[in-house]
Amino acid sequence: MRFIFLVLMIFQITPVVAALSADEMKLLADKGSASAQFYLGLMYQNADNVVLDYAKAEQWYRKSADQGYIDAQYNLGLMYQKGMGVEQDAVAAVAWYRLAAVQNDARAQTNLGLMYQNGDGVDGDFAQAVVWYAKAAEQGLASAQTNLALMYYYGTGVEKDFDQAVALYRRAAKQGYDRAQANLGLMYQRGEGVAQNFKKAAKWYRRAAKQGLVSAQANLGLMHHYGQGVKRDYKKAVKWYRRAALQGLASAQNNLGIMYREGQGVAQADKLAHMWFSLAILSGSEQAVNNQVKIEATMAPSEILAAQLLAKEWLAE
């Protein structure tokens, strides 16, 4: 079970305020309206009543950004970071993020923090990453709170402090942020920064799992499998393992194979167990290699072949 850093990669997609056509918007943009220039760029980016054209989106964003329009600066940063309509350029992305960040845009502050953390377009500097995450976190941005919590957890760019990590995760988790919910669950499970409490761990895993977060689904499956914080329930364990396995998580695929091998929560089925071990191996599970070797020792060659065909069919779907 590992903690997760988030890359915040979200374009500003504010709806166009007035239902203007592209021609009407262009008239305003040509007259120098920064907001019209931004919205025209957005129309080209989203193919909103115009043909999709990232290059034109970048041109109009730039005109708007040069006038200090924050949303345009932020979107330009993303375009340069991702190479959309322009040659990918992390240095330029940092420059545009910084212009928006100094105007107190929380999204840009978070992305700028991530650029410092990863040394992407700027010399790596964990302390600077913390500074920018903190600015965004103070504004209530859940992703920034989560990333800052991770910095405190690992003592990266700041003194290690589990209490601070828990407090930040909780603020983000209460906003419904799935990664923070999962990480808060892990803190409760481990008893780090809080008294160990499996029931609360399961509660936070469940909230994140219901939103589709694969790590939370796998962890909730484990809680049900071993009866930690919840009543032991193999069927529920299988349910959550399966959801994570279908998203390609190797550990969940391996665990689902074990459930089929042991007949726990499902009808015992060596072929299905073998299939899930095969998929887990392809996803990088070393445990699944050993599990597959063991189960093959109990299977007939024809059964192994049938299981292999099942795995191929699953991959082909």
C-alpha positions as CSV (number, residue, x, y, z in Angstrom):
1,M,0.0,0.0,0.0
2,R,1.5,3.3,-1.1
3,F,0.7,6.9,-0.9
4,I,-0.1,8.8,-4.1
5,F,1.1,12.1,-5.5
6,L,-1.3,13.8,-7.8
7,V,-0.4,15.6,-11.1
8,L,-2.9,18.3,-11.4
9,M,-3.6,18.6,-15.2
10,I,-6.9,20.4,-15.5
11,F,-7.7,23.0,-18.1
12,Q,-9.7,26.0,-17.1
13,I,-13.0,25.4,-18.9
14,T,-15.2,28.2,-17.6
15,P,-18.4,28.3,-19.7
16,V,-18.6,31.2,-22.2
17,V,-20.7,33.7,-20.3
18,A,-22.8,35.0,-23.2
19,A,-24.0,32.7,-25.9
20,L,-21.9,34.4,-28.5
21,S,-20.9,32.9,-31.8
22,A,-17.2,32.5,-32.8
23,D,-17.5,35.5,-35.1
24,E,-19.0,37.7,-32.4
25,M,-16.4,36.6,-30.0
26,K,-13.7,37.3,-32.5
27,L,-15.0,40.8,-33.0
28,L,-14.6,41.5,-29.3
29,A,-11.2,39.7,-29.2
30,D,-9.9,41.8,-32.1
31,K,-10.8,44.9,-30.1
32,G,-8.5,43.7,-27.4
33,S,-10.9,42.2,-24.8
34,A,-8.8,39.8,-22.7
35,S,-11.8,37.8,-21.6
36,A,-13.0,37.4,-25.2
37,Q,-9.5,36.4,-26.3
38,F,-9.5,33.7,-23.6
39,Y,-12.9,32.4,-24.5
40,L,-12.1,32.3,-28.2
41,G,-9.1,30.3,-27.3
42,L,-11.3,28.0,-25.3
43,M,-13.7,27.6,-28.2
44,Y,-10.8,26.5,-30.4
45,Q,-9.5,24.1,-27.8
46,N,-12.9,22.5,-27.2
47,A,-14.2,22.6,-30.8
48,D,-17.1,24.7,-29.5
49,N,-18.8,25.9,-32.7
50,V,-15.4,26.0,-34.4
51,V,-13.1,23.4,-35.8
52,L,-10.7,22.1,-33.2
53,D,-7.4,24.0,-33.5
54,Y,-4.9,23.9,-30.7
55,A,-2.6,26.3,-32.5
56,K,-5.3,29.0,-32.7
57,A,-6.2,28.3,-29.1
58,E,-2.7,28.9,-28.1
59,Q,-2.6,32.2,-30.1
60,W,-5.7,33.6,-28.5
61,Y,-4.7,32.4,-25.0
62,R,-1.3,34.2,-25.5
63,K,-3.0,37.5,-26.5
64,S,-5.2,37.2,-23.4
65,A,-2.3,36.1,-21.1
66,D,-0.1,39.0,-22.3
67,Q,-2.8,41.2,-20.8
68,G,-2.5,39.4,-17.4
69,Y,-5.6,37.2,-17.8
70,I,-5.1,34.5,-15.2
71,D,-7.1,31.7,-16.8
72,A,-5.3,32.2,-20.1
73,Q,-1.9,32.1,-18.4
74,Y,-2.8,28.9,-16.6
75,N,-4.1,27.2,-19.8
76,L,-1.0,28.2,-21.7
77,G,1.1,26.6,-19.0
78,L,-0.8,23.4,-19.5
79,M,-0.5,23.6,-23.3
80,Y,3.3,24.0,-23.1
81,Q,3.5,21.3,-20.5
82,K,1.6,18.8,-22.6
83,G,2.7,20.0,-26.0
84,M,-0.8,20.9,-27.3
85,G,-0.6,23.3,-30.3
86,V,3.0,24.1,-29.4
87,E,6.2,22.3,-29.0
88,Q,6.4,20.8,-25.5
89,D,8.4,23.1,-23.4
90,A,8.6,22.7,-19.6
91,V,10.5,25.9,-19.1
92,A,7.7,27.9,-20.9
93,A,5.1,26.0,-18.8
94,V,6.8,27.1,-15.6
95,A,7.0,30.7,-16.8
96,W,3.2,30.8,-17.5
97,Y,2.3,29.0,-14.3
98,R,4.4,31.4,-12.4
99,L,2.6,34.4,-13.9
100,A,-0.8,33.0,-12.8
101,A,0.6,31.7,-9.5
102,V,1.8,35.1,-8.3
103,Q,-1.7,36.4,-9.0
104,N,-2.8,33.8,-6.4
105,D,-4.3,31.2,-8.8
106,A,-4.4,28.0,-6.7
107,R,-4.3,25.6,-9.7
108,A,-1.2,27.3,-11.1
109,Q,0.5,27.3,-7.7
110,T,-0.1,23.6,-7.4
111,N,1.3,22.8,-10.8
112,L,4.2,25.1,-10.2
113,G,4.9,23.2,-7.0
114,L,4.8,20.0,-8.9
115,M,7.3,21.3,-11.4
116,Y,9.7,22.2,-8.6
117,Q,9.2,18.8,-7.0
118,N,9.9,16.9,-10.2
119,G,12.6,19.3,-11.5
120,D,10.6,19.8,-14.6
121,G,11.4,23.0,-16.5
122,V,13.2,24.3,-13.3
123,D,15.9,23.1,-11.0
124,G,14.4,20.6,-8.5
125,D,13.7,22.3,-5.2
126,F,11.5,20.5,-2.7
127,A,11.4,23.5,-0.4
128,Q,10.0,25.6,-3.2
129,A,7.5,22.9,-4.0
130,V,6.3,23.1,-0.4
131,V,6.0,26.9,-0.6
132,W,3.7,26.7,-3.6
133,Y,1.7,23.8,-2.4
134,A,1.1,25.6,0.9
135,K,-0.2,28.7,-0.9
136,A,-2.7,26.7,-2.9
137,A,-3.6,24.6,0.2
138,E,-4.4,27.7,2.2
139,Q,-7.0,28.5,-0.5
140,G,-8.6,25.2,0.0
141,L,-7.5,23.3,-3.1
142,A,-7.8,19.7,-2.2
143,S,-5.1,18.4,-4.6
144,A,-2.6,20.9,-3.1
145,Q,-3.5,19.9,0.4
146,T,-3.0,16.3,-0.5
147,N,0.4,16.9,-2.2
148,L,1.5,19.0,0.8
149,A,0.4,16.3,3.2
150,L,2.7,13.9,1.3
151,M,5.6,16.3,1.6
152,Y,5.0,16.3,5.4
153,Y,4.6,12.5,5.5
154,Y,7.9,11.8,3.8
155,G,9.8,14.9,5.2
156,T,10.4,16.1,1.7
157,G,11.3,19.9,1.6
158,V,9.9,20.2,5.1
159,E,10.4,18.4,8.5
160,K,8.6,15.1,8.7
161,D,5.3,15.6,10.6
162,F,2.6,12.9,10.5
163,D,0.2,15.2,12.5
164,Q,0.4,17.8,9.8
165,A,-0.1,15.2,7.1
166,V,-3.2,13.9,8.8
167,A,-4.6,17.4,9.2
168,L,-4.1,18.2,5.5
169,Y,-5.5,14.8,4.3
170,R,-8.5,15.4,6.5
171,R,-9.2,18.8,5.0
172,A,-9.0,17.4,1.5
173,A,-10.9,14.2,2.3
174,K,-13.8,16.2,3.7
175,Q,-14.1,17.9,0.3
176,G,-14.6,14.4,-1.2
177,Y,-11.1,14.2,-2.7
178,D,-10.6,10.5,-3.3
179,R,-6.8,10.4,-3.0
180,A,-6.8,12.2,0.3
181,Q,-9.5,9.8,1.6
182,A,-7.5,6.8,0.6
183,N,-4.3,8.2,2.2
184,L,-6.2,9.2,5.4
185,G,-7.5,5.6,5.5
186,L,-3.9,4.4,5.3
187,M,-2.8,6.7,8.2
188,Y,-5.6,5.2,10.3
189,Q,-4.7,1.7,9.3
190,R,-1.0,2.2,10.2
191,G,-1.7,4.4,13.2
192,E,0.5,7.2,11.9
193,G,-0.4,10.7,13.2
194,V,-3.6,9.2,14.7
195,A,-4.4,6.3,17.0
196,Q,-4.7,3.1,14.9
197,N,-8.3,2.6,14.0
198,F,-9.2,0.0,11.4
199,K,-12.9,1.0,11.4
200,K,-12.0,4.5,10.4
201,A,-9.5,3.2,7.9
202,A,-12.2,1.2,6.3
203,K,-14.6,4.1,6.3
204,W,-12.2,6.4,4.4
205,Y,-11.2,3.6,2.0
206,R,-14.9,3.0,1.2
207,R,-15.5,6.6,0.4
208,A,-12.6,6.6,-2.1
209,A,-13.4,3.2,-3.5
210,K,-16.9,4.2,-4.3
211,Q,-15.4,7.0,-6.4
212,G,-13.4,4.4,-8.4
213,L,-10.0,4.9,-6.9
214,V,-8.2,1.6,-7.6
215,S,-5.9,1.6,-4.6
216,A,-8.7,2.2,-2.2
217,Q,-10.8,-0.6,-3.8
218,A,-7.9,-3.0,-3.3
219,N,-7.3,-1.9,0.3
220,L,-11.0,-2.2,1.1
221,G,-11.0,-5.7,-0.3
222,L,-8.1,-6.5,2.1
223,M,-10.1,-5.1,5.0
224,H,-13.0,-7.3,4.2
225,H,-10.8,-10.3,3.5
226,Y,-9.1,-10.2,6.9
227,G,-11.9,-8.6,8.9
228,Q,-10.1,-5.4,9.8
229,G,-12.4,-2.7,10.9
230,V,-15.3,-4.5,9.2
231,K,-16.8,-8.0,9.6
232,R,-14.9,-10.5,7.6
233,D,-16.8,-11.0,4.4
234,Y,-15.2,-12.9,1.5
235,K,-17.9,-11.9,-1.0
236,K,-17.3,-8.2,-0.3
237,A,-13.6,-8.8,-0.5
238,V,-14.1,-10.4,-4.0
239,K,-16.3,-7.5,-5.0
240,W,-13.7,-4.9,-4.3
241,Y,-10.8,-7.0,-5.5
242,R,-12.6,-7.4,-8.8
243,R,-13.3,-3.7,-9.2
244,A,-9.6,-3.0,-8.8
245,A,-8.5,-6.0,-10.9
246,L,-10.7,-4.8,-13.8
247,Q,-8.7,-1.5,-13.6
248,G,-5.5,-3.5,-14.1
249,L,-4.1,-3.4,-10.5
250,A,-1.7,-6.4,-10.2
251,S,-2.1,-7.0,-6.5
252,A,-5.9,-7.1,-6.8
253,Q,-5.7,-9.5,-9.8
254,N,-3.4,-11.7,-7.7
255,N,-5.7,-11.6,-4.7
256,L,-8.8,-12.3,-6.8
257,G,-6.9,-15.4,-8.2
258,I,-6.3,-16.5,-4.6
259,M,-10.0,-16.2,-3.8
260,Y,-10.9,-18.4,-6.8
261,R,-8.2,-20.9,-5.8
262,E,-9.5,-21.1,-2.3
263,G,-13.1,-20.8,-3.1
264,Q,-13.6,-17.8,-0.8
265,G,-16.5,-15.6,-1.7
266,V,-16.8,-17.4,-5.1
267,A,-17.2,-20.9,-6.3
268,Q,-13.8,-22.6,-6.3
269,A,-12.3,-22.5,-9.9
270,D,-8.7,-23.3,-10.7
271,K,-9.1,-22.1,-14.3
272,L,-10.3,-18.7,-13.2
273,A,-7.6,-18.5,-10.5
274,H,-5.0,-19.3,-13.1
275,M,-6.4,-16.7,-15.5
276,W,-6.2,-14.0,-12.8
277,F,-2.7,-15.0,-11.9
278,S,-1.8,-14.7,-15.6
279,L,-3.2,-11.3,-15.8
280,A,-1.5,-10.3,-12.5
281,I,1.8,-11.5,-13.9
282,L,1.4,-9.4,-17.0
283,S,0.6,-6.4,-14.7
284,G,3.9,-7.0,-12.9
285,S,3.0,-9.1,-9.8
286,E,5.9,-11.4,-8.6
287,Q,3.6,-13.1,-6.1
288,A,1.4,-14.2,-8.9
289,V,4.3,-16.0,-10.6
290,N,4.7,-18.2,-7.5
291,N,0.9,-18.7,-7.1
292,Q,0.6,-19.8,-10.8
293,V,3.4,-22.3,-10.4
294,K,1.7,-23.8,-7.4
295,I,-1.7,-24.1,-8.9
296,E,-0.4,-25.5,-12.2
297,A,1.0,-28.4,-10.1
298,T,-2.6,-29.4,-9.3
299,M,-4.0,-28.9,-12.8
300,A,-4.2,-31.1,-15.9
301,P,-2.4,-29.8,-19.0
302,S,-5.8,-29.4,-20.7
303,E,-7.0,-27.2,-17.8
304,I,-3.9,-25.1,-17.9
305,L,-4.5,-24.6,-21.7
306,A,-8.1,-23.6,-21.1
307,A,-7.1,-21.1,-18.4
308,Q,-4.5,-19.6,-20.8
309,L,-7.2,-19.2,-23.4
310,L,-9.4,-17.5,-20.9
311,A,-6.7,-15.0,-20.2
312,K,-6.2,-14.3,-23.9
313,E,-9.9,-13.8,-24.4
314,W,-10.1,-11.4,-21.5
315,L,-7.2,-9.4,-22.9
316,A,-8.8,-9.3,-26.3
317,E,-12.0,-7.8,-25.0
